[in-house]
């Protein structure tokens, strides 16, 4: 498993500003959390979802490719950081 957090730099209130993904060995999303500037958070996994959050329909590109776009700041995070975001989103 790999865990990734991507900061999305934009001014749209309709889009998330932070994306958390749990990835399998082929970089497919297993779980995802999207956090908005106003603090709300949505989530998705293979069984349920909230808001408009859905798992990706393709594997996540390499972080270097994501980082090539100045709107995105990706970093690898710990399982614990992902779980904290996941539990927070599910509790809302």
JOPE-V166150 format. One record per pair of residues at least 6 apart in sequence whose C-alpha atoms are under 6 Angstrom apart, sorted by the first residue. I is the first residue (numbers start at 0). GAP is how many residues later the second one is. D is the distance in whole Angstrom. If there is no record, write none. Layout:
{{I,GAP,D} {I,GAP,D}}
//
This chain:
{{0,22,6} {0,23,5} {1,21,5} {2,18,6} {2,19,5} {2,73,6} {2,74,5} {3,16,6} {3,17,5} {3,71,6} {3,72,4} {3,73,5} {4,14,6} {4,15,4} {4,69,6} {4,70,5} {5,12,6} {5,13,5} {5,67,5} {5,68,4} {6,10,6} {6,11,5} {6,65,6} {6,66,5} {7,9,5} {7,10,6} {7,63,6} {7,64,5} {8,62,5} {15,18,6} {15,19,5} {15,20,4} {16,19,5} {16,20,6} {17,16,6} {17,17,5} {18,14,6} {18,15,5} {19,12,6} {19,13,5} {20,10,6} {20,11,5} {21,7,6} {21,8,6} {21,9,5} {22,6,5} {22,7,6} {26,32,5} {26,33,5} {27,31,4} {28,26,6} {29,15,6} {30,13,6} {30,14,4} {31,11,6} {31,12,5} {32,9,6} {32,10,4} {33,7,6} {33,8,5} {34,6,4} {40,48,5} {41,8,5} {41,9,6} {41,47,6} {42,6,5} {42,7,5} {42,10,6} {43,9,6} {43,10,5} {66,6,6}}
//
